[in-house]
Amino acid sequence: ASSCVRGTGTPGGSAGFSCSQTGKAAYGCLTGERWQEILKFAKTTGLFIAFGLNACNGRLSPDSPMDFSNIEELLNFTPSLPPGENSQPIAVEFGNEVLGHGVSPTQWSKDANTLNTLIKDAYAKAGLAPPGLVGPDHYSTEGYSTVLANLDPGTLFAVTYHNYPQCDPTDVKPGMVNSPLCFAKIGATADSVVGLVSDAKYSAQIWM
């Protein structure tokens, strides 16, 4: 797109369905020029980019399929840029906290399988190694077993989750930066996610 008008997009495929918890306020567009500026900045500074992709475009309900046309444009454009000037993303993240209310776990898995194929095809044409696909990036592990059961082997490079441990500062003593009980909560959540991935026998890294 040549110009961005923030807040005019629809977070799903219709005005009556909101796939994203952010609503319309977060929707605009990323121009090719701006994307190239970001990739050049990453190349210059030695940063690695994990880039979040919209997982809501075109959806009419939590069980309706994704419209990948815009993502395909980005995937075809990015590896065509001069490698000496631009960094390539090391990972792409499919959606942000959309499981359940925005996208059903089964549908998310189907679309993740499709997206993984699109990523590999686009980068194979350019003769480059593809970025890894990561997700589902949710704040609760509800639905993760369904997601993992419906993914093709190798679709996800990493299983991702968000953690909000609600740390209570009352047990922080002088000299402590954070609560030991808070770190225990973080570890317990990590253990549960590792257990889910292990039970599903799915081979992937795990990112918090």
C-alpha positions as semicolon CSV with decimal commas, in nm:
position;residue;x (nm);y (nm);z (nm)
1;A;0,000;0,000;0,000
2;S;0,122;0,351;-0,075
3;S;-0,041;0,509;0,227
4;C;-0,166;0,404;0,570
5;V;-0,491;0,508;0,732
6;R;-0,485;0,377;1,087
7;G;-0,800;0,228;1,235
8;T;-0,997;0,182;0,914
9;G;-0,940;-0,191;0,869
10;T;-1,175;-0,464;0,986
11;P;-1,020;-0,713;1,231
12;G;-1,202;-0,996;1,053
13;G;-1,369;-1,030;0,718
14;S;-1,687;-0,850;0,820
15;A;-1,794;-0,560;1,035
16;G;-1,995;-0,796;1,257
17;F;-1,702;-1,016;1,359
18;S;-1,398;-0,903;1,556
19;C;-1,118;-1,158;1,539
20;S;-0,855;-0,952;1,719
21;Q;-0,877;-0,837;2,082
22;T;-0,723;-0,504;1,979
23;G;-1,021;-0,405;1,765
24;K;-0,993;-0,162;1,477
25;A;-0,760;0,081;1,655
26;A;-0,450;-0,127;1,577
27;Y;-0,527;-0,177;1,209
28;G;-0,352;0,017;0,937
29;C;-0,089;-0,088;0,687
30;L;0,284;-0,142;0,655
31;T;0,428;0,001;0,334
32;G;0,703;-0,177;0,143
33;E;0,922;0,129;0,189
34;R;0,880;0,125;0,567
35;W;0,936;-0,252;0,584
36;Q;1,262;-0,210;0,393
37;E;1,371;0,063;0,635
38;I;1,314;-0,180;0,925
39;L;1,510;-0,458;0,755
40;K;1,797;-0,221;0,673
41;F;1,803;-0,102;1,035
42;A;1,824;-0,463;1,152
43;K;2,107;-0,533;0,907
44;T;2,304;-0,227;1,019
45;T;2,263;-0,292;1,391
46;G;2,294;-0,671;1,385
47;L;1,944;-0,725;1,526
48;F;1,731;-1,031;1,453
49;I;1,365;-0,983;1,368
50;A;1,076;-1,208;1,466
51;F;0,781;-1,048;1,285
52;G;0,415;-1,084;1,381
53;L;0,167;-1,158;1,102
54;N;-0,205;-1,081;1,102
55;A;-0,402;-1,401;1,170
56;C;-0,745;-1,243;1,120
57;N;-0,761;-1,113;0,764
58;G;-1,072;-1,229;0,581
59;R;-1,224;-1,432;0,863
60;L;-1,602;-1,427;0,902
61;S;-1,608;-1,648;1,212
62;P;-1,363;-1,840;1,436
63;D;-1,393;-2,140;1,203
64;S;-1,363;-1,960;0,870
65;P;-1,036;-1,977;0,673
66;M;-0,776;-1,705;0,651
67;D;-0,722;-1,480;0,350
68;F;-0,346;-1,507;0,287
69;S;-0,323;-1,277;-0,017
70;N;-0,166;-0,986;0,175
71;I;0,076;-1,214;0,359
72;E;0,178;-1,374;0,029
73;E;0,267;-1,029;-0,105
74;L;0,491;-0,969;0,196
75;L;0,648;-1,316;0,169
76;N;0,728;-1,269;-0,200
77;F;0,857;-0,915;-0,154
78;T;1,085;-0,970;0,147
79;P;1,332;-1,226;0,005
80;S;1,358;-1,026;-0,319
81;L;1,535;-0,739;-0,140
82;P;1,915;-0,703;-0,176
83;P;2,066;-0,929;0,093
84;G;2,368;-0,704;0,144
85;E;2,145;-0,419;0,257
86;N;1,854;-0,596;0,427
87;S;1,822;-0,847;0,708
88;Q;1,579;-1,137;0,670
89;P;1,341;-1,223;0,959
90;I;1,452;-1,526;1,159
91;A;1,091;-1,604;1,250
92;V;0,735;-1,506;1,171
93;E;0,466;-1,523;1,436
94;F;0,112;-1,615;1,332
95;G;-0,128;-1,392;1,525
96;N;-0,136;-1,259;1,878
97;E;-0,366;-1,409;2,142
98;V;-0,641;-1,502;1,895
99;L;-0,709;-1,862;2,002
100;G;-1,066;-1,931;2,107
101;H;-1,237;-1,594;2,082
102;G;-1,096;-1,503;1,739
103;V;-0,981;-1,826;1,577
104;S;-1,068;-2,181;1,677
105;P;-0,764;-2,397;1,766
106;T;-0,840;-2,639;1,482
107;Q;-0,870;-2,363;1,223
108;W;-0,555;-2,191;1,350
109;S;-0,365;-2,518;1,298
110;K;-0,500;-2,563;0,944
111;D;-0,399;-2,209;0,855
112;A;-0,057;-2,249;1,019
113;N;0,005;-2,554;0,800
114;T;-0,090;-2,348;0,493
115;L;0,123;-2,054;0,601
116;N;0,427;-2,275;0,657
117;T;0,400;-2,401;0,299
118;L;0,369;-2,043;0,166
119;I;0,679;-1,936;0,361
120;K;0,889;-2,228;0,236
121;D;0,777;-2,183;-0,125
122;A;0,848;-1,808;-0,130
123;Y;1,196;-1,848;0,014
124;A;1,280;-2,152;-0,199
125;K;1,213;-1,943;-0,511
126;A;1,465;-1,688;-0,382
127;G;1,718;-1,955;-0,287
128;L;1,711;-1,851;0,079
129;A;1,654;-2,035;0,405
130;P;1,298;-1,964;0,525
131;P;1,221;-1,799;0,859
132;G;1,070;-2,031;1,117
133;L;0,697;-2,015;1,189
134;V;0,610;-1,967;1,557
135;G;0,283;-1,955;1,754
136;P;0,011;-1,969;1,875
137;D;0,134;-1,701;2,117
138;H;-0,157;-1,707;2,360
139;Y;-0,195;-1,608;2,726
140;S;-0,359;-1,938;2,820
141;T;-0,271;-2,295;2,726
142;E;-0,636;-2,376;2,660
143;G;-0,660;-2,515;2,308
144;Y;-0,289;-2,592;2,277
145;S;-0,344;-2,970;2,275
146;T;-0,591;-2,930;1,986
147;V;-0,347;-2,705;1,803
148;L;-0,060;-2,951;1,838
149;A;-0,277;-3,247;1,735
150;N;-0,374;-3,076;1,408
151;L;-0,035;-2,939;1,304
152;D;0,169;-3,111;1,035
153;P;0,514;-3,224;1,153
154;G;0,760;-2,938;1,115
155;T;0,500;-2,663;1,076
156;L;0,609;-2,478;1,391
157;F;0,970;-2,395;1,459
158;A;0,869;-2,287;1,809
159;V;0,558;-2,320;2,027
160;T;0,506;-1,978;2,188
161;Y;0,304;-1,860;2,485
162;H;0,257;-1,544;2,690
163;N;0,299;-1,545;3,067
164;Y;0,145;-1,292;3,306
165;P;0,245;-1,423;3,650
166;Q;0,073;-1,142;3,851
167;C;0,370;-1,100;4,082
168;D;0,296;-1,007;4,443
169;P;0,570;-0,777;4,580
170;T;0,497;-0,851;4,947
171;D;0,765;-1,119;4,974
172;V;1,040;-0,907;4,817
173;K;1,312;-0,847;5,074
174;P;1,587;-0,581;5,074
175;G;1,839;-0,651;4,802
176;M;1,591;-0,846;4,585
177;V;1,498;-0,726;4,240
178;N;1,195;-0,950;4,206
179;S;0,986;-1,194;4,404
180;P;1,113;-1,554;4,434
181;L;0,749;-1,668;4,437
182;C;0,698;-1,490;4,108
183;F;0,983;-1,682;3,949
184;A;0,829;-2,003;4,081
185;K;0,504;-1,919;3,900
186;I;0,696;-1,860;3,578
187;G;0,865;-2,197;3,613
188;A;0,538;-2,376;3,682
189;T;0,379;-2,231;3,368
190;A;0,684;-2,329;3,163
191;D;0,662;-2,684;3,299
192;S;0,297;-2,709;3,193
193;V;0,372;-2,594;2,838
194;V;0,666;-2,832;2,809
195;G;0,435;-3,110;2,929
196;L;0,173;-3,029;2,664
197;V;0,429;-3,026;2,384
198;S;0,591;-3,345;2,512
199;D;0,257;-3,527;2,546
200;A;0,171;-3,432;2,189
201;K;0,512;-3,565;2,076
202;Y;0,557;-3,246;1,877
203;S;0,917;-3,151;1,793
204;A;0,970;-2,777;1,835
205;Q;1,142;-2,520;2,050
206;I;0,935;-2,350;2,321
207;W;0,942;-1,970;2,355
208;M;0,787;-1,759;2,630
